[in-house]
Amino acid sequence: MEHPGNEPGISGFGDCETSHPQPPPLPVSDPATETAEPDVTFRAHDLDRLRNADPSRAERVFTVLAGIFIGALVITNAIASKFFVLFGQELSCGIIAYPVTFLATDLISEIYGRKRANTVVGAGFVVSVFITIVVWIANAAPTYAQSPVSGEAFNSVFGLLPGIVLGSMIAYLTSQFIDVQIFEFWRKLTGGKYMWIRNNGSTFFSQLVDTIMVVTIALVIWPEVDGNPGTSPLGFETWQGIVFGQYVFKIGIAALDTPLFYVATHYLTNWIQEEEAALEANGVPQSRP
């Protein structure tokens, strides 16, 4: 996101050099008593302004979208261990919330650009790894005799196989970055028109990559290498059925978010631009850096 370079306290030292190519000579003083100004004075002043500033509408929208994305990702991992049957097809509850992550990254990419969207994707990956480590430590901790939740019950809910965690993380990171890249490709190719093409096109393909990767890594590759006699890899027919069912359900949900994507993009963009127009007409408030 571009930032204006002519605001005092933000533009940095480059603008100061442009305005004053030759600094005025210092007054004659005793070098023994002269005290140099600390280099951190400008930065400290700018930090104070940042602390006292009111968040702009653009900042608020970005924070909420990033929070929704990370929250949907976390809850997906938390409920993924429960399965349900829909039209005879076994599905994980995790796919209920997971398509929301793609809607959030599409909105961030549309409003703020690819770099911001990639930053949020990276943050989601870090949070997922952190939560996985915390859950692993909690699961390994000895259970108190009077604990209302037994160790077996806790393990049945949160004790995900390393292969499932690994598959989810690799598939998530890969598919999310693919979603952002395809979305930006179609946006440039269509000149910013036909939002439904880039929204559905990026989501449909990235969801296919995600489904194939997570099922393959977690249920085919990992059982072959983990050495656990209680696990066995899926056969091709079973693998094909699970991938198909998961993908169709994801696409069905993703297709429903297209009208929401249009409405949210229109409303949020106008809401942000209204504030920018007011700032141009009335000037930037002193409390905002």
KEVO-256876 format. One record per residue (C-alpha): residue in one letter; x, y, z. Coordinates in steps of 0.1 Angstrom, whole numbers, padded with zeros to 4 digits, always signed. Example, Ala and Ser with C-alpha at 12.3 -4.5 7.8 and 13.67 -1.06 7.14 Angstrom:
BEGIN
A+0123-0045+0078;S+0137-0011+0071;
This chain:
BEGIN
M+0000+0000+0000;E+0014+0033-0010;H+0018+0060+0016;P+0020+0097+0010;G+0056+0110+0013;N+0049+0146+0022;E+0033+0142+0057;P+0055+0155+0085;G+0068+0129+0108;I+0061+0100+0083;S+0081+0107+0052;G+0114+0101+0068;F+0147+0120+0063;G+0145+0119+0025;D+0119+0147+0023;C+0138+0168+0048;E+0168+0166+0025;T+0147+0176-0005;S+0133+0207+0013;H+0167+0217+0028;P+0195+0206+0005;Q+0220+0226+0025;P+0215+0226+0062;P+0221+0260+0079;P+0254+0264+0098;L+0254+0256+0134;P+0259+0285+0158;V+0293+0289+0173;S+0295+0271+0206;D+0319+0255+0229;P+0326+0219+0217;A+0333+0209+0252;T+0298+0218+0264;E+0279+0210+0232;T+0256+0180+0235;A+0247+0160+0204;E+0210+0153+0198;P+0202+0116+0201;D+0195+0099+0168;V+0163+0084+0182;T+0146+0117+0188;F+0127+0116+0155;R+0117+0080+0159;A+0105+0084+0194;H+0084+0114+0184;D+0069+0095+0156;L+0062+0065+0179;D+0043+0088+0203;R+0021+0100+0175;L+0014+0065+0164;R+0004+0055+0200;N-0020+0085+0203;A-0035+0081+0168;D-0069+0068+0161;P-0069+0038+0137;S-0080+0047+0102;R-0109+0029+0086;A-0085+0011+0063;E-0065-0002+0094;R-0097-0013+0111;V-0110-0032+0081;F-0076-0049+0075;T-0074-0059+0112;V-0109-0074+0112;L-0103-0093+0079;A-0070-0107+0092;G-0086-0117+0124;I-0114-0135+0106;F-0089-0153+0084;I-0068-0165+0114;G-0098-0173+0135;A-0113-0195+0107;L-0080-0212+0102;V-0078-0220+0140;I-0113-0233+0143;T-0108-0254+0112;N-0080-0273+0129;A-0099-0275+0162;I-0130-0292+0148;A-0113-0312+0120;S-0113-0344+0140;K-0151-0347+0139;F-0167-0362+0107;F-0202-0361+0094;V-0220-0377+0065;L-0238-0357+0039;F-0255-0374+0009;G-0237-0406+0018;Q-0203-0389+0018;E-0180-0387+0049;L-0168-0351+0054;S-0147-0334+0081;C-0163-0306+0100;G-0132-0285+0093;I-0144-0278+0058;I-0173-0257+0072;A-0150-0229+0083;Y-0121-0233+0059;P-0136-0217+0028;V-0139-0185+0049;T-0102-0182+0048;F-0102-0179+0010;L-0130-0152+0011;A-0109-0132+0036;T-0077-0134+0016;D-0096-0125-0016;L-0110-0094+0001;I-0076-0084+0014;S-0060-0089-0020;E-0088-0069-0037;I-0087-0040-0013;Y-0051-0039-0001;G-0031-0058-0027;R-0011-0091-0030;K+0017-0081-0006;R-0007-0075+0023;A-0026-0107+0015;N+0006-0127+0015;T+0016-0112+0048;V-0017-0124+0064;V-0012-0159+0049;G+0023-0160+0064;A+0009-0149+0098;G-0017-0176+0097;F+0009-0202+0091;V+0029-0190+0121;V-0002-0190+0143;S-0011-0225+0132;V+0024-0238+0140;F+0022-0221+0174;I-0012-0236+0183;T+0000-0270+0172;I+0030-0268+0195;V+0008-0256+0224;V-0017-0284+0219;W+0011-0310+0217;I+0025-0298+0250;A-0009-0298+0266;N-0016-0333+0254;A+0018-0346+0267;A+0013-0330+0301;P+0002-0355+0328;T-0035-0355+0336;Y-0045-0346+0372;A-0067-0373+0388;Q-0095-0348+0395;S-0094-0332+0360;P-0129-0329+0346;V-0116-0339+0312;S-0096-0372+0311;G-0064-0375+0292;E-0080-0400+0268;A-0109-0376+0260;F-0085-0347+0255;N-0063-0368+0233;S-0093-0380+0212;V-0102-0344+0204;F-0068-0326+0202;G-0043-0355+0197;L-0041-0352+0159;L-0017-0374+0141;P+0015-0357+0131;G+0007-0366+0095;I-0026-0348+0096;V-0010-0317+0111;L+0018-0318+0086;G-0006-0323+0057;S-0028-0295+0068;M+0000-0270+0072;I+0016-0278+0039;A-0017-0278+0020;Y-0028-0246+0037;L+0003-0227+0030;T+0005-0239-0006;S-0032-0234-0015;Q-0034-0200+0002;F-0005-0186-0018;I-0018-0201-0050;D-0052-0185-0043;V-0036-0151-0039;Q-0014-0154-0070;I-0043-0166-0092;F-0066-0139-0079;E-0041-0112-0088;F-0034-0128-0122;W-0070-0127-0132;R-0074-0092-0118;K-0047-0079-0140;L-0058-0099-0170;T-0093-0085-0168;G-0083-0050-0159;G-0101-0051-0126;K-0134-0063-0141;Y-0154-0095-0138;M-0148-0100-0100;W-0167-0133-0101;I-0140-0148-0124;R-0111-0141-0102;N-0130-0148-0070;N-0143-0182-0081;G-0113-0191-0103;S-0087-0186-0076;T-0108-0203-0049;F-0119-0233-0070;F-0083-0242-0081;S-0067-0235-0047;Q-0093-0256-0029;L-0086-0285-0053;V-0049-0282-0045;D-0056-0280-0008;T-0079-0311-0008;I-0056-0333-0028;M-0025-0323-0007;V-0040-0327+0027;V-0057-0361+0020;T-0027-0374+0002;I-0001-0364+0028;A-0022-0372+0059;L-0039-0404+0048;V-0017-0419+0021;I+0020-0408+0026;W+0022-0405+0064;P+0008-0440+0072;E+0035-0454+0050;V+0063-0437+0069;D+0052-0433+0105;G+0058-0469+0115;N+0025-0472+0133;P+0010-0506+0127;G-0024-0492+0136;T-0025-0470+0105;S-0027-0480+0069;P-0027-0458+0038;L-0059-0453+0018;G-0065-0472-0014;F-0070-0453-0046;E-0108-0457-0047;T-0112-0445-0011;W-0088-0416-0016;Q-0107-0406-0048;G-0140-0406-0030;I-0128-0386+0000;V-0111-0360-0023;F-0142-0357-0045;G-0166-0353-0015;Q-0144-0328+0003;Y-0138-0308-0029;V-0174-0306-0040;F-0186-0295-0006;K-0159-0268-0005;I-0168-0256-0040;G-0205-0254-0031;I-0197-0232-0001;A-0172-0211-0021;A-0197-0205-0049;L-0221-0191-0023;D-0196-0165-0012;T-0195-0147-0046;P-0224-0124-0038;L-0210-0117-0004;F-0176-0109-0020;Y-0192-0084-0043;V-0212-0067-0015;A-0184-0067+0010;T-0159-0053-0016;H-0183-0025-0026;Y-0193-0015+0009;L-0158-0017+0025;T-0141+0002-0004;N-0167+0030-0003;W-0165+0032+0035;I-0127+0036+0034;Q-0128+0060+0005;E-0154+0082+0023;E-0128+0088+0050;E-0100+0095+0026;A-0122+0121+0008;A-0130+0138+0041;L-0093+0139+0049;E-0085+0155+0016;A-0112+0181+0021;N-0105+0190+0057;G-0069+0179+0062;V-0054+0151+0082;P-0062+0153+0119;Q-0032+0160+0141;S-0038+0129+0161;R-0033+0106+0131;P+0003+0100+0120;
